[in-house]
Amino acid sequence: MDDLKILITGCGAPGAYTIIKKFREITERKIELIGIDMNPCASGKHFVDDFYTVPPANSDEYISTIEHLVEHLKPDILLPFTSPELIPLSKIFTYTKVMVNNTSTLLTADNKYKLYEA
């Protein structure tokens, strides 16, 4: 199997440590984990191979920062962990796999009325 580089957003979010820990249990291939978070003291930073601080997902600089990191780091997968970034990230990146649903599904799931109708 090929090596895998995964960029994990919100690596200080609840549940991020569990996913990081599960990736560390994989022995069939080398997995490099890169964490990002808006909090420079995010708990997950201690469990990834590399860490970067980024602006909050709702800031104007967020997407351009993520695009720059993806271009520079060239991860195989972008794994987002926080809700505010799911829809913006679902609209970009044709050269990196982003582990999110398509934009229309996310818009439905994010709207209680539309979700109930669906």
Residue frames as a rotation matrix with the C-alpha (Angstrom) as fourth column:
MET 1
0.578 0.816 0.000 0.00
0.816 -0.578 0.000 0.00
0.000 0.000 -1.000 0.00
ASP 2
-0.073 -0.555 0.828 1.10
0.471 -0.751 -0.462 3.54
0.879 0.357 0.316 -0.68
ASP 3
-0.764 -0.204 -0.612 1.91
0.634 -0.410 -0.655 5.97
-0.118 -0.889 0.443 2.12
LEU 4
0.183 0.903 0.388 -0.88
0.801 -0.366 0.473 8.37
0.570 0.224 -0.791 3.00
LYS 5
-0.917 -0.388 -0.096 -0.77
0.381 -0.775 -0.504 12.01
0.121 -0.499 0.858 4.08
ILE 6
0.062 0.998 -0.031 -3.89
0.868 -0.039 0.495 13.28
0.492 -0.057 -0.869 5.85
LEU 7
-0.858 -0.201 0.473 -4.61
0.014 -0.929 -0.370 16.91
0.513 -0.311 0.800 6.75
ILE 8
-0.174 0.778 -0.604 -6.97
0.923 0.342 0.176 16.99
0.344 -0.526 -0.778 9.75
THR 9
-0.419 0.108 0.902 -8.77
-0.088 -0.993 0.078 20.26
0.904 -0.047 0.426 10.47
GLY 10
0.367 0.615 0.698 -10.04
-0.729 -0.277 0.627 21.19
0.579 -0.738 0.347 13.91
CYS 11
-0.073 -0.453 -0.888 -7.60
0.079 0.885 -0.458 18.77
0.994 -0.104 -0.028 15.50
GLY 12
-0.965 -0.181 0.189 -8.53
-0.161 -0.157 -0.974 20.11
0.206 -0.971 0.122 18.92
ALA 13
-0.176 0.984 0.032 -12.23
-0.855 -0.169 0.491 19.34
0.488 0.059 0.871 18.38
PRO 14
-0.033 0.251 0.967 -14.01
-0.727 0.659 -0.195 16.70
-0.686 -0.710 0.161 20.44
GLY 15
0.809 0.368 0.459 -13.50
-0.055 0.824 -0.564 13.37
-0.585 0.431 0.686 18.77
ALA 16
0.702 -0.590 -0.399 -10.39
-0.620 -0.231 -0.750 14.37
0.350 0.774 -0.528 16.85
TYR 17
-0.195 -0.827 0.527 -8.08
-0.962 0.266 0.062 12.57
-0.192 -0.495 -0.847 19.26
THR 18
0.216 0.351 0.911 -10.00
-0.267 0.919 -0.291 9.33
-0.939 -0.181 0.292 18.81
ILE 19
0.990 0.139 -0.013 -9.66
-0.040 0.198 -0.979 9.50
-0.134 0.970 0.202 15.02
ILE 20
0.368 -0.928 -0.062 -5.96
-0.853 -0.310 -0.420 10.39
0.371 0.207 -0.905 15.30
LYS 21
-0.170 -0.392 0.904 -5.46
-0.791 0.602 0.113 7.45
-0.588 -0.696 -0.412 17.67
LYS 22
0.605 0.471 0.642 -7.21
-0.012 0.811 -0.585 5.07
-0.796 0.346 0.497 15.24
PHE 23
0.892 -0.359 -0.275 -5.01
-0.352 -0.168 -0.921 6.25
0.284 0.918 -0.276 12.36
ARG 24
0.031 -0.938 0.344 -1.96
-0.994 -0.066 -0.090 5.55
0.107 -0.339 -0.935 14.54
GLU 25
0.111 0.086 0.990 -3.12
-0.480 0.877 -0.022 1.94
-0.870 -0.473 0.138 14.97
ILE 26
0.964 0.228 -0.140 -2.88
-0.219 0.372 -0.902 1.29
-0.153 0.900 0.409 11.22
THR 27
0.184 -0.948 0.260 0.24
-0.274 0.205 0.940 -0.72
-0.944 -0.244 -0.222 10.45
GLU 28
0.463 0.062 0.884 -0.32
0.669 0.630 -0.394 -1.69
-0.581 0.774 0.251 6.80
ARG 29
0.274 -0.362 0.891 1.00
0.741 -0.512 -0.435 1.65
0.614 0.779 0.128 5.54
LYS 30
-0.684 -0.517 -0.514 2.75
0.716 -0.613 -0.335 4.76
-0.142 -0.597 0.789 6.76
ILE 31
0.390 0.824 0.410 0.26
0.793 -0.527 0.306 7.51
0.468 0.206 -0.859 7.56
GLU 32
-0.802 -0.596 -0.044 1.48
0.563 -0.728 -0.391 11.06
0.201 -0.338 0.919 8.09
LEU 33
0.301 0.933 -0.197 -0.99
0.941 -0.257 0.221 13.17
0.155 -0.252 -0.955 10.06
ILE 34
-0.826 -0.446 0.345 -0.94
0.410 -0.895 -0.174 16.95
0.386 -0.003 0.922 9.78
GLY 35
-0.004 0.846 -0.533 -3.22
0.994 -0.055 -0.095 18.83
-0.110 -0.530 -0.841 12.15
ILE 36
-0.745 -0.132 0.654 -4.59
0.229 -0.971 0.065 22.33
0.627 0.199 0.754 11.89
ASP 37
0.127 0.784 -0.608 -6.67
0.986 -0.032 0.164 24.34
0.109 -0.620 -0.777 14.33
MET 38
0.415 0.070 0.907 -7.44
0.180 -0.984 -0.007 27.97
0.892 0.166 -0.421 15.11
ASN 39
0.943 -0.092 0.321 -6.23
-0.333 -0.216 0.918 27.39
-0.015 -0.972 -0.234 18.65
PRO 40
0.209 -0.944 -0.257 -2.42
-0.661 0.057 -0.748 27.29
0.720 0.326 -0.612 18.84
CYS 41
-0.624 -0.393 0.676 -2.79
-0.778 0.396 -0.488 25.19
-0.076 -0.830 -0.553 22.00
ALA 42
0.391 0.837 -0.383 -5.20
-0.863 0.478 0.164 22.64
0.321 0.266 0.909 20.50
SER 43
0.356 -0.214 0.910 -4.93
-0.638 0.656 0.404 19.31
-0.683 -0.724 0.097 22.26
GLY 44
0.915 0.100 0.392 -4.57
0.168 0.788 -0.593 17.38
-0.368 0.608 0.704 19.01
LYS 45
0.722 -0.674 -0.156 -1.35
-0.590 -0.482 -0.648 19.16
0.362 0.559 -0.746 18.10
HIS 46
-0.002 -0.748 0.663 0.53
-0.934 0.239 0.267 16.83
-0.358 -0.619 -0.699 20.44
PHE 47
0.102 0.154 0.983 -0.60
-0.091 0.985 -0.145 13.70
-0.991 -0.075 0.115 18.57
VAL 48
0.969 0.199 0.143 0.02
0.133 0.065 -0.989 14.65
-0.207 0.978 0.037 14.92
ASP 49
0.279 -0.921 0.272 3.27
0.950 0.305 0.060 14.72
-0.138 0.241 0.961 12.96
ASP 50
-0.838 -0.461 0.292 3.02
0.506 -0.856 0.100 18.41
0.203 0.232 0.951 12.11
PHE 51
0.084 0.875 -0.477 0.71
0.938 -0.230 -0.258 21.24
-0.336 -0.426 -0.840 13.20
TYR 52
-0.796 -0.236 0.558 -0.37
0.447 -0.850 0.278 24.62
0.409 0.470 0.782 11.82
THR 53
-0.397 0.673 -0.624 -2.52
0.478 -0.429 -0.767 27.37
-0.784 -0.602 -0.152 13.30
VAL 54
-0.695 0.272 0.666 -5.17
0.622 -0.238 0.746 28.72
0.361 0.933 -0.004 10.92
PRO 55
-0.831 0.482 0.277 -7.83
-0.531 -0.836 -0.140 31.46
0.164 -0.263 0.951 11.08
PRO 56
-0.450 0.764 0.463 -11.35
-0.176 0.432 -0.884 30.53
-0.876 -0.479 -0.060 12.25
ALA 57
-0.603 0.239 0.761 -13.53
0.708 0.601 0.372 28.81
-0.368 0.763 -0.532 9.62
ASN 58
0.469 0.878 0.096 -15.87
0.841 -0.411 -0.351 31.80
-0.269 0.246 -0.931 9.41
SER 59
0.146 -0.481 -0.865 -13.08
0.007 -0.873 0.487 34.29
-0.989 -0.077 -0.124 8.63
ASP 60
0.858 0.168 -0.486 -12.39
-0.429 -0.287 -0.857 35.64
-0.283 0.943 -0.174 5.15
GLU 61
0.031 -0.963 -0.268 -8.84
-0.999 -0.018 -0.049 34.25
0.042 0.269 -0.962 5.28
TYR 62
0.161 0.032 0.986 -9.79
-0.530 0.846 0.059 30.66
-0.833 -0.532 0.153 6.14
ILE 63
0.876 0.268 0.402 -10.28
0.139 0.656 -0.742 29.19
-0.462 0.706 0.537 2.66
SER 64
0.753 -0.649 -0.110 -7.22
-0.407 -0.328 -0.852 30.88
0.517 0.687 -0.511 1.17
THR 65
0.010 -0.745 0.667 -5.14
-0.988 0.094 0.120 29.64
-0.152 -0.660 -0.735 4.11
ILE 66
0.338 0.190 0.922 -6.39
-0.222 0.968 -0.118 26.08
-0.915 -0.165 0.369 3.62
GLU 67
0.999 0.029 0.043 -5.78
0.037 0.185 -0.982 26.31
-0.036 0.982 0.183 -0.13
HIS 68
0.414 -0.908 0.062 -2.21
-0.804 -0.396 -0.444 27.48
0.428 0.134 -0.894 0.53
LEU 69
-0.068 -0.426 0.902 -1.59
-0.820 0.539 0.193 24.63
-0.569 -0.727 -0.386 3.00
VAL 70
0.649 0.371 0.664 -3.01
0.024 0.863 -0.505 22.02
-0.761 0.343 0.551 0.61
GLU 71
0.932 -0.338 -0.129 -0.89
-0.197 -0.176 -0.964 23.37
0.303 0.924 -0.231 -2.24
HIS 72
0.162 -0.931 0.327 2.23
-0.927 -0.257 -0.272 23.39
0.337 -0.259 -0.905 -0.05
LEU 73
-0.248 -0.252 0.935 1.71
-0.781 0.624 -0.039 20.12
-0.574 -0.740 -0.351 1.88
LYS 74
-0.343 0.198 -0.918 -0.01
-0.816 0.421 0.395 18.11
0.465 0.885 0.017 -0.88
PRO 75
-0.539 0.211 0.815 -2.11
-0.543 0.653 -0.528 15.87
-0.644 -0.727 -0.237 1.38
ASP 76
-0.962 0.262 -0.072 -3.89
0.135 0.690 0.711 12.89
0.236 0.675 -0.699 -0.12
ILE 77
-0.037 0.974 -0.223 -6.95
0.794 0.164 0.585 13.56
0.607 -0.155 -0.780 2.02
LEU 78
-0.790 -0.012 0.613 -8.40
-0.299 -0.865 -0.403 16.62
0.535 -0.502 0.680 3.76
LEU 79
-0.305 0.647 -0.699 -10.46
0.723 0.635 0.272 15.50
0.620 -0.422 -0.661 6.75
PRO 80
-0.503 0.151 0.851 -12.53
-0.348 -0.937 -0.039 18.35
0.792 -0.315 0.523 8.24
PHE 81
-0.666 0.172 -0.725 -13.79
0.647 0.618 -0.447 18.11
0.371 -0.767 -0.523 11.82
THR 82
-0.715 0.405 -0.570 -15.81
0.253 -0.610 -0.751 21.26
-0.652 -0.681 0.333 12.44
SER 83
0.084 0.908 0.410 -19.26
0.827 0.166 -0.537 22.11
-0.556 0.384 -0.737 11.09
PRO 84
0.545 0.226 -0.807 -18.61
-0.068 -0.948 -0.311 25.72
-0.836 0.224 -0.501 9.95
GLU 85
-0.324 -0.782 -0.533 -16.01
-0.662 -0.215 0.718 24.57
-0.676 0.586 -0.447 7.42
LEU 86
-0.330 0.176 0.928 -17.90
0.343 0.938 -0.056 21.68
-0.880 0.300 -0.369 5.82
ILE 87
0.694 0.678 0.244 -19.89
0.483 -0.186 -0.856 23.67
-0.534 0.712 -0.456 3.24
PRO 88
0.657 -0.486 -0.576 -17.02
-0.648 -0.754 -0.103 25.99
-0.385 0.441 -0.811 2.20
LEU 89
-0.386 -0.887 0.252 -14.63
-0.619 0.452 0.642 23.05
-0.684 0.092 -0.724 1.87
SER 90
-0.018 0.451 0.892 -17.15
0.405 0.819 -0.406 21.00
-0.914 0.355 -0.197 -0.11
LYS 91
0.882 0.442 -0.166 -17.02
0.084 -0.493 -0.866 23.63
-0.465 0.749 -0.472 -2.87
ILE 92
0.511 -0.770 -0.381 -13.27
-0.858 -0.482 -0.178 23.56
-0.046 0.418 -0.907 -3.53
PHE 93
-0.263 -0.840 0.474 -10.36
-0.739 0.492 0.461 21.24
-0.621 -0.229 -0.750 -4.18
THR 94
0.796 0.428 -0.428 -10.43
-0.605 0.567 -0.559 19.13
0.003 0.704 0.710 -7.27
TYR 95
0.204 -0.833 -0.514 -6.89
-0.457 0.384 -0.802 17.84
0.866 0.398 -0.302 -6.66
THR 96
-0.901 -0.393 0.182 -7.25
-0.341 0.384 -0.858 16.65
0.268 -0.836 -0.480 -3.05
LYS 97
-0.261 0.832 -0.489 -9.94
0.443 0.553 0.706 14.37
0.858 -0.033 -0.513 -1.69
VAL 98
-0.716 0.165 0.678 -12.07
-0.606 -0.628 -0.488 16.21
0.346 -0.761 0.550 0.85
MET 99
-0.825 0.363 -0.434 -13.96
0.448 0.887 -0.111 13.88
0.345 -0.286 -0.894 3.18
VAL 100
-0.667 0.708 -0.233 -17.32
-0.288 -0.533 -0.795 15.68
-0.687 -0.463 0.559 3.09
ASN 101
0.005 0.776 0.631 -20.67
0.735 0.425 -0.528 15.14
-0.678 0.467 -0.568 1.42
ASN 102
-0.471 -0.087 0.878 -21.58
0.778 -0.511 0.367 17.17
0.416 0.855 0.309 -1.63
THR 103
-0.989 -0.034 0.142 -22.66
-0.020 -0.932 -0.361 20.76
0.144 -0.360 0.922 -1.02
SER 104
-0.287 0.955 0.070 -26.40
-0.574 -0.230 0.786 20.23
0.767 0.186 0.614 -1.60
THR 105
0.219 0.319 -0.922 -26.51
0.465 0.797 0.386 17.37
0.858 -0.513 0.026 0.93
LEU 106
-0.633 -0.528 -0.566 -24.66
0.750 -0.237 -0.618 19.49
0.192 -0.816 0.546 3.50
LEU 107
-0.864 0.373 0.338 -27.03
-0.351 -0.928 0.127 22.43
0.360 -0.009 0.933 2.94
THR 108
0.130 0.936 -0.327 -29.98
-0.271 0.351 0.896 20.10
0.954 -0.028 0.299 3.57
ALA 109
0.109 -0.153 -0.982 -28.41
0.753 0.658 -0.019 18.57
0.649 -0.738 0.187 6.67
ASP 110
-0.825 -0.530 -0.195 -27.55
0.537 -0.632 -0.559 22.02
0.173 -0.566 0.806 8.04
ASN 111
-0.687 0.679 0.258 -31.16
-0.625 -0.734 0.267 23.25
0.370 0.022 0.929 7.75
LYS 112
-0.843 0.325 0.428 -33.59
-0.141 0.634 -0.760 21.60
-0.518 -0.702 -0.489 10.20
TYR 113
0.149 0.960 -0.237 -36.66
-0.564 -0.115 -0.818 22.31
-0.812 0.255 0.524 8.05
LYS 114
0.216 -0.140 -0.966 -35.07
-0.949 0.205 -0.241 20.97
0.232 0.969 -0.088 4.85
LEU 115
-0.825 -0.561 -0.074 -33.70
-0.515 0.798 -0.313 17.98
0.235 -0.220 -0.947 6.73
TYR 116
-0.519 0.722 0.459 -37.13
-0.232 0.398 -0.888 17.17
-0.823 -0.567 -0.039 8.16
GLU 117
0.409 0.682 -0.607 -38.67
-0.771 -0.097 -0.629 17.47
-0.488 0.725 0.486 4.67
ALA 118
-0.169 -0.564 -0.808 -36.03
-0.877 0.461 -0.138 15.12
0.450 0.685 -0.572 3.24
